[in-house]
């Protein structure tokens, strides 16, 4: 009954008329549709192992394309994630490293590159980037920074955009607000809190289960939106010349996920379909990070990302991408892009965030190293002030308190310990492996001009709301 109700609601609210239109494709570059979730842990959808959450459209997309199993965010919060994706640069290097942030003047972005290559470029849904002038999308509307209330996106506008783009390649980015809190979309009675299986990094409480059930319902609602997008492509008559990519973004807003550099916060699911180019039903384990996405899309559009002028900062012309194209990974002609991925987290500037609890990390395909720069302080955000977290503190103080107070260094075997529960930083058996990632992280921070605590303290200057104060 639940599945039938979902389909009826989606048909009533979202689907457009079932017409079909065709336009000549000839030899022009492919259209690209990039669908991005908001605060979705990759393991909570069918293609990445969930047996609890109903996601038939994402499962369909995975069967028709490839799942990338080792994509990582560079920052586990929304605004920096989107801007590292859209610039192809790391968060400190592009200037957008705290949340609610902006890139440096002079840096170019994906819509600029694609327009230079003859594409139209539009976005529908959540923006969460700045300054807007640096991201010249045709904006089709939606809820920008929406808290889940009111009317959601009108995907009929996206289909109208596709229809009017015939004869010219287009890039359409659909940035959903789901499943971001407050989790009030979809059938809120679809999942029984008592039957939900929680991951081992969580504390089992009544509020945890209740909120997880609502989060699951919103994932299913998001999946229905993905289905609408896939149907639009089918009706366009250009399915064979349209690349569809879905990204989960960072993890959900439960403890040890979003806002943290554990795998549950940084690891991101990417599913891509490109008929005739991507082999259906495949997977690839190559290590990738979000700065790789823009160079890849430029490559798909027909240009060499190594020859692209990425803009300037402080007089330094053509900074060069931090990201690397993984087009060969998508098409199955490659299996390796990078050996390490890196990330940072800045609490300064977060709503109810710590004054400065900077975190940096480096990860290989086997180990994760985390450096808590201001470990003597306490990690805080909106979650640590919640009823849910108070329940965690009462139910399992040791686990909950580790979210607040962590050691200077953490080191995890991500193969044996995928939920990062056992800190091996002090174990001499792992000293050599830990030193290797320490050195790689140091090199990355130098390349990004990341000065650690000094960079943390300068974070407020990177938020538009503070520009008159700095």
C-alpha positions as CSV (number, residue, x, y, z in Angstrom):
1,X,0.0,0.0,0.0
2,X,2.8,2.4,0.9
3,X,4.5,2.0,-2.5
4,X,1.2,2.6,-4.3
5,X,0.5,5.8,-2.3
6,X,3.9,7.2,-3.1
7,X,3.4,6.7,-6.8
8,X,0.0,8.4,-6.7
9,X,1.3,11.4,-4.8
10,X,4.2,11.8,-7.2
11,X,2.0,11.5,-10.2
12,X,-0.3,14.2,-8.8
13,X,2.3,16.7,-7.7
14,X,5.2,16.3,-10.0
15,X,4.7,14.6,-13.3
16,X,4.1,16.6,-16.4
17,X,2.1,15.7,-19.5
18,X,3.2,12.5,-21.1
19,X,4.2,13.9,-24.4
20,X,7.4,13.1,-26.3
21,X,9.5,15.5,-28.3
22,X,12.6,14.9,-30.4
23,X,15.3,17.0,-31.7
24,X,18.3,16.1,-34.0
25,X,21.3,15.1,-32.0
26,X,23.8,14.7,-34.9
27,X,27.4,14.8,-33.6
28,X,27.0,17.4,-30.8
29,X,28.2,16.8,-27.3
30,X,25.9,15.0,-24.8
31,X,23.4,16.7,-22.6
32,X,24.2,16.4,-18.9
33,X,21.8,16.2,-16.0
34,X,23.3,16.3,-12.6
35,X,21.0,15.4,-9.7
36,X,22.3,16.2,-6.2
37,X,20.7,15.1,-2.9
38,X,21.1,17.0,0.3
39,X,22.5,15.3,3.4
40,X,22.1,11.7,2.2
41,X,24.3,8.9,3.6
42,X,25.2,6.8,0.6
43,X,24.5,3.5,2.5
44,X,20.9,4.5,2.8
45,X,19.9,3.8,-0.8
46,X,19.5,0.5,-2.6
47,X,22.5,0.7,-5.0
48,X,24.8,1.1,-2.0
49,X,23.4,-1.8,0.1
50,X,20.3,-0.5,1.9
51,X,17.7,-3.2,2.3
52,X,15.5,-0.9,4.4
53,X,14.8,2.1,2.2
54,X,12.6,1.9,-0.9
55,X,14.6,3.5,-3.8
56,X,13.4,1.9,-7.0
57,X,14.4,4.8,-9.3
58,X,17.9,4.9,-8.0
59,X,18.1,1.1,-8.4
60,X,16.9,1.5,-12.0
61,X,19.6,4.2,-12.7
62,X,22.3,1.9,-11.2
63,X,21.1,-1.0,-13.3
64,X,21.5,1.2,-16.4
65,X,24.8,2.7,-15.4
66,X,27.8,2.6,-13.1
67,X,28.1,3.0,-9.4
68,X,31.3,4.8,-8.2
69,X,32.1,3.3,-4.8
70,X,34.9,5.5,-3.6
71,X,33.9,9.2,-4.2
72,X,34.6,11.5,-1.2
73,X,33.5,15.0,-0.3
74,X,36.2,17.5,0.6
75,X,34.0,19.2,3.3
76,X,31.0,17.5,5.0
77,X,28.7,20.5,4.9
78,X,26.5,21.8,2.0
79,X,27.9,25.1,0.8
80,X,31.6,24.2,0.6
81,X,30.7,20.8,-0.9
82,X,28.8,22.5,-3.8
83,X,31.5,25.0,-4.4
84,X,34.4,22.5,-4.5
85,X,32.3,20.6,-7.0
86,X,31.5,23.6,-9.2
87,X,35.1,25.0,-9.1
88,X,37.2,21.9,-9.3
89,X,39.3,23.3,-6.5
90,X,39.8,22.4,-2.9
91,X,37.8,24.3,-0.3
92,X,40.6,26.4,1.3
93,X,42.1,27.1,-2.1
94,X,38.9,28.4,-3.6
95,X,38.0,30.3,-0.4
96,X,34.7,28.4,0.3
97,X,35.7,26.4,3.4
98,X,33.3,27.3,6.2
99,X,29.6,26.8,5.7
100,X,27.4,29.5,4.2
101,X,30.5,30.7,2.3
102,X,31.8,32.1,-1.0
103,X,34.6,31.6,-3.5
104,X,37.3,34.1,-4.1
105,X,36.8,36.8,-6.8
106,X,38.2,35.8,-10.1
107,X,37.8,32.0,-9.8
108,X,35.7,30.4,-12.7
109,X,33.0,27.9,-12.3
110,X,31.4,25.0,-14.1
111,X,28.5,27.0,-15.8
112,X,31.2,29.4,-17.2
113,X,33.2,26.6,-18.6
114,X,30.2,24.8,-20.2
115,X,28.8,28.0,-21.7
116,X,32.2,28.6,-23.3
117,X,31.8,25.2,-24.8
118,X,28.4,26.0,-26.3
119,X,26.2,24.6,-23.6
120,X,23.2,26.1,-21.9
121,X,23.5,25.8,-18.2
122,X,20.6,25.8,-15.7
123,X,20.0,25.0,-12.1
124,X,16.7,24.1,-10.3
125,X,16.5,23.8,-6.6
126,X,19.0,24.8,-3.9
127,X,21.8,27.2,-4.7
128,X,23.9,27.6,-1.6
129,X,26.9,29.3,-3.4
130,X,28.3,32.8,-3.5
131,X,28.7,35.2,-5.1
132,X,25.9,34.5,-7.4
133,X,27.6,36.4,-10.2
134,X,30.3,33.8,-10.3
135,X,27.7,31.0,-11.0
136,X,25.8,32.2,-14.1
137,X,23.2,29.5,-14.2
138,X,19.8,30.0,-15.7
139,X,17.9,29.7,-12.4
140,X,14.6,27.8,-12.8
141,X,13.4,28.3,-9.3
142,X,13.0,26.0,-6.3
143,X,13.6,26.3,-2.6
144,X,17.0,27.8,-1.8
145,X,18.1,26.8,1.7
146,X,14.5,25.7,2.3
147,X,13.7,24.1,5.7
148,X,11.2,21.7,4.1
149,X,8.0,23.7,4.2
150,X,5.9,25.1,1.4
151,X,6.0,24.2,-2.2
152,X,8.9,22.1,-3.5
153,X,10.5,22.4,-6.9
154,X,8.4,22.4,-10.0
155,X,10.2,19.9,-12.2
156,X,7.8,20.7,-15.1
157,X,10.0,23.8,-15.5
158,X,13.0,21.6,-15.9
159,X,11.2,19.7,-18.6
160,X,10.3,22.9,-20.4
161,X,13.9,23.9,-20.2
162,X,15.0,20.6,-21.8
163,X,12.4,21.0,-24.6
164,X,13.5,24.6,-25.4
165,X,17.2,23.4,-25.5
166,X,16.7,21.2,-28.5
167,X,19.5,21.6,-31.0
168,X,21.9,22.8,-28.4
169,X,23.6,20.8,-25.6
170,X,22.4,21.6,-22.1
171,X,23.6,21.1,-18.6
172,X,20.8,20.9,-16.0
173,X,21.7,20.7,-12.3
174,X,18.8,19.6,-10.0
175,X,19.8,20.3,-6.4
176,X,17.1,18.8,-4.2
177,X,16.6,19.8,-0.6
178,X,15.9,16.2,0.3
179,X,16.6,14.5,2.6
180,X,17.8,17.5,4.6
181,X,16.0,18.1,7.9
182,X,13.3,18.6,9.1
183,X,12.3,15.4,7.3
184,X,8.6,16.2,6.6
185,X,8.4,15.1,3.0
186,X,7.0,11.8,1.7
187,X,4.8,9.3,3.5
188,X,5.8,9.8,7.1
189,X,4.1,6.5,8.2
190,X,5.9,4.4,5.6
191,X,8.7,3.2,8.0
192,X,8.2,1.6,11.4
193,X,10.7,3.1,13.8
194,X,10.7,-0.2,15.9
195,X,11.9,-2.2,12.9
196,X,14.7,0.0,11.7
197,X,18.2,-1.4,11.9
198,X,20.7,1.2,13.1
199,X,24.3,1.3,12.1
200,X,26.9,0.4,14.8
201,X,28.2,4.0,15.0
202,X,24.8,5.1,16.4
203,X,23.2,5.1,19.8
204,X,19.8,3.3,19.9
205,X,17.2,5.6,21.4
206,X,13.5,6.3,20.8
207,X,14.2,9.7,19.2
208,X,16.9,8.2,17.0
209,X,14.5,5.6,15.6
210,X,11.7,8.1,15.2
211,X,13.8,10.6,13.3
212,X,15.5,7.8,11.2
213,X,12.0,6.7,10.0
214,X,11.2,10.2,8.9
215,X,14.6,10.5,7.2
216,X,14.0,7.2,5.3
217,X,10.6,8.5,4.2
218,X,12.2,11.6,2.7
219,X,14.8,9.5,0.9
220,X,11.9,7.6,-0.8
221,X,10.4,11.0,-1.7
222,X,13.7,12.1,-3.2
223,X,13.8,8.8,-5.2
224,X,10.5,9.7,-6.7
225,X,12.0,13.0,-7.9
226,X,14.8,11.1,-9.5
227,X,12.1,9.0,-11.3
228,X,10.5,12.2,-12.6
229,X,13.9,13.3,-14.0
230,X,14.5,9.9,-15.7
231,X,11.0,10.0,-17.3
232,X,11.7,13.5,-18.6
233,X,14.9,12.3,-20.3
234,X,12.9,9.3,-21.8
235,X,10.3,11.7,-23.2
236,X,12.9,14.1,-24.6
237,X,13.9,11.6,-27.3
238,X,17.5,12.2,-26.5
239,X,18.1,9.5,-23.8
240,X,21.0,8.0,-25.8
241,X,22.8,11.4,-25.9
242,X,22.1,12.4,-22.3
243,X,24.4,11.7,-19.3
244,X,22.6,11.4,-16.0
245,X,24.6,11.6,-12.8
246,X,23.2,11.3,-9.3
247,X,25.2,12.3,-6.2
248,X,24.3,11.7,-2.5
249,X,26.3,14.7,-1.2
250,X,27.7,14.4,2.4
251,X,26.2,12.2,5.1
252,X,23.0,12.7,7.1
253,X,22.7,15.0,10.1
254,X,22.9,12.3,12.8
255,X,26.1,12.2,15.0
256,X,29.3,10.9,13.4
257,X,28.1,11.7,9.9
258,X,27.6,15.2,8.4
259,X,30.0,17.8,10.0
260,X,32.6,15.1,10.6
261,X,35.5,13.6,8.6
262,X,34.5,10.0,9.2
263,X,33.5,7.9,6.2
264,X,29.9,8.3,7.2
265,X,30.3,12.1,6.7
266,X,32.6,12.1,3.6
267,X,32.0,9.1,1.5
268,X,29.5,9.9,-1.3
269,X,27.6,7.7,-3.7
270,X,27.8,8.6,-7.4
271,X,25.6,6.8,-10.0
272,X,26.1,7.7,-13.7
273,X,24.3,6.6,-16.9
274,X,25.4,7.3,-20.4
275,X,23.9,4.9,-23.0
276,X,26.5,3.4,-25.3
277,X,29.4,4.8,-23.3
278,X,28.9,3.4,-19.7
279,X,28.4,-0.3,-19.4
280,X,25.1,-1.0,-17.5
281,X,25.1,-2.6,-14.1
282,X,28.8,-2.0,-13.3
283,X,30.8,-0.6,-10.4
284,X,34.2,1.0,-10.1
285,X,36.3,1.3,-6.9
286,X,38.6,4.2,-8.0
287,X,39.3,6.8,-5.4
288,X,37.8,10.1,-6.3
289,X,36.9,13.4,-4.7
290,X,34.4,16.2,-5.4
291,X,36.9,18.5,-7.0
292,X,37.2,15.8,-9.8
293,X,33.6,16.4,-11.0
294,X,34.0,19.7,-12.9
295,X,37.1,18.5,-14.9
296,X,35.2,15.3,-15.7
297,X,32.2,17.2,-17.0
298,X,34.4,19.4,-19.1
299,X,36.0,16.3,-20.5
300,X,32.6,14.8,-21.3
301,X,31.7,18.1,-23.0
302,X,34.6,17.7,-25.4
303,X,37.4,19.9,-23.9
304,X,40.7,19.1,-22.2
305,X,40.5,20.2,-18.6
306,X,44.3,20.4,-18.4
307,X,44.1,23.3,-20.9
308,X,41.3,25.2,-19.2
309,X,42.0,28.6,-17.6
310,X,40.5,28.2,-14.1
311,X,40.6,31.9,-13.3
312,X,42.7,33.9,-11.0
313,X,43.2,34.8,-7.3
314,X,45.4,37.6,-6.0
315,X,47.0,38.0,-9.4
316,X,47.9,34.4,-9.9
317,X,46.4,33.6,-13.3
318,X,45.1,30.1,-14.2
319,X,45.5,28.3,-10.9
320,X,44.9,24.9,-12.4
321,X,42.3,22.4,-11.2
322,X,42.9,20.4,-8.0
323,X,40.5,17.8,-9.6
324,X,41.3,15.3,-12.3
325,X,38.9,13.9,-14.9
326,X,37.5,10.5,-14.3
327,X,35.8,10.1,-17.7
328,X,37.8,7.0,-18.3
329,X,36.4,5.5,-15.0
330,X,32.9,6.1,-16.2
331,X,33.5,4.5,-19.5
332,X,35.3,1.5,-18.0
333,X,38.6,2.2,-19.6
334,X,40.4,3.0,-16.3
335,X,40.4,2.0,-12.7
336,X,42.7,4.5,-11.0
337,X,42.7,8.3,-10.6
338,X,44.3,9.0,-7.2
339,X,45.8,7.3,-4.2
340,X,44.6,9.7,-1.5
341,X,41.7,11.9,-0.8
342,X,41.7,14.9,1.6
343,X,39.1,16.8,3.6
344,X,38.6,19.6,6.1
345,X,35.9,20.7,8.5
346,X,35.5,24.2,10.0
347,X,33.1,24.8,12.8
348,X,33.7,28.6,12.9
349,X,30.7,30.2,11.3
350,X,28.4,27.2,11.8
351,X,25.1,27.8,13.5
352,X,25.8,27.0,17.2
353,X,29.2,25.8,16.1
354,X,32.4,25.7,18.2
355,X,34.4,28.9,18.2
356,X,37.1,27.0,16.2
357,X,37.3,23.2,16.1
358,X,39.2,22.7,12.9
359,X,39.6,19.1,11.5
360,X,41.7,17.9,8.6
361,X,42.0,14.4,7.2
362,X,43.8,12.2,4.7
363,X,42.6,8.8,3.5
364,X,44.0,6.0,1.4
365,X,42.1,3.0,0.2
366,X,42.9,1.3,3.6
367,X,43.4,3.9,6.3
368,X,41.9,7.2,7.5
369,X,43.9,9.7,9.4
370,X,42.2,12.6,11.2
371,X,43.9,15.6,12.9
372,X,41.8,17.6,15.3
373,X,43.5,20.9,15.3
374,X,41.9,22.3,18.5
375,X,41.3,19.0,20.3
376,X,41.3,20.6,23.7
377,X,38.2,22.4,22.8
378,X,34.7,20.9,22.4
379,X,33.0,20.0,19.1
380,X,29.6,21.7,18.9
381,X,26.9,22.3,16.4
382,X,23.1,22.4,16.2
383,X,23.0,18.7,16.8
384,X,24.8,18.8,20.2
385,X,22.0,21.1,21.5
386,X,19.2,18.7,20.4
387,X,16.9,16.3,22.3
388,X,18.3,13.5,20.3
389,X,21.9,14.2,21.5
390,X,20.7,14.5,25.1
391,X,19.2,11.1,24.8
392,X,22.5,9.8,23.4
393,X,24.4,11.2,26.4
394,X,22.0,9.5,28.8
395,X,22.0,6.2,27.0
396,X,25.6,5.8,26.0
397,X,27.7,8.5,27.5
398,X,31.1,7.2,26.3
399,X,30.0,7.1,22.7
400,X,28.2,10.4,22.7
401,X,30.9,12.2,24.6
402,X,33.5,11.1,22.0
403,X,31.5,13.2,19.5
404,X,32.1,16.3,21.7
405,X,35.7,15.5,22.9
406,X,38.2,13.8,20.6
407,X,41.9,13.2,20.8
408,X,44.4,15.2,18.7
409,X,44.8,12.3,16.3
410,X,42.6,9.5,15.0
411,X,43.5,6.6,12.8
412,X,41.2,3.9,11.4
413,X,41.5,0.8,9.3
414,X,38.5,1.5,7.0
415,X,38.5,-2.0,5.7
416,X,38.2,-3.8,9.0
417,X,36.3,-0.9,10.7
418,X,34.1,0.8,8.1
419,X,32.2,2.8,10.8
420,X,35.4,4.2,12.3
421,X,34.8,2.9,15.8
422,X,38.3,1.9,16.9
423,X,41.0,4.5,17.0
424,X,44.4,3.0,16.3
425,X,46.4,6.3,16.5
426,X,48.4,5.1,19.5
427,X,49.0,1.6,18.2
428,X,52.7,1.1,17.3
429,X,51.7,-1.5,14.7
430,X,50.2,1.3,12.6
431,X,52.9,4.0,13.1
432,X,54.4,3.8,9.6
433,X,51.0,3.9,7.9
434,X,49.9,6.8,10.1
435,X,53.1,8.8,9.4
436,X,52.5,8.3,5.6
437,X,49.1,9.9,5.8
438,X,50.4,12.6,8.2
439,X,52.9,13.6,5.5
440,X,50.4,13.4,2.7
441,X,48.0,15.7,4.7
442,X,50.8,18.2,5.4
443,X,51.6,18.3,1.7
444,X,48.0,18.9,0.8
445,X,47.6,21.7,3.3
446,X,50.6,23.4,1.9
447,X,49.2,23.1,-1.6
448,X,45.9,24.6,-0.5
449,X,47.6,27.4,1.5
450,X,45.9,26.0,4.6
451,X,47.6,27.3,7.7
452,X,45.6,25.2,10.1
453,X,44.4,27.2,13.1
454,X,45.1,30.5,11.5
455,X,42.9,29.5,8.5
456,X,40.2,28.5,11.0
457,X,40.3,31.9,12.7
458,X,39.9,33.6,9.4
459,X,36.8,31.6,8.4
460,X,34.2,34.4,9.2
461,X,35.8,36.5,6.4
462,X,34.7,33.9,3.9
463,X,31.0,34.3,4.7
464,X,29.1,37.0,2.7
465,X,27.2,38.1,5.7
466,X,30.4,39.2,7.4
467,X,31.8,41.2,4.5
468,X,31.1,44.5,6.0
469,X,32.9,43.5,9.2
470,X,36.1,42.3,7.6
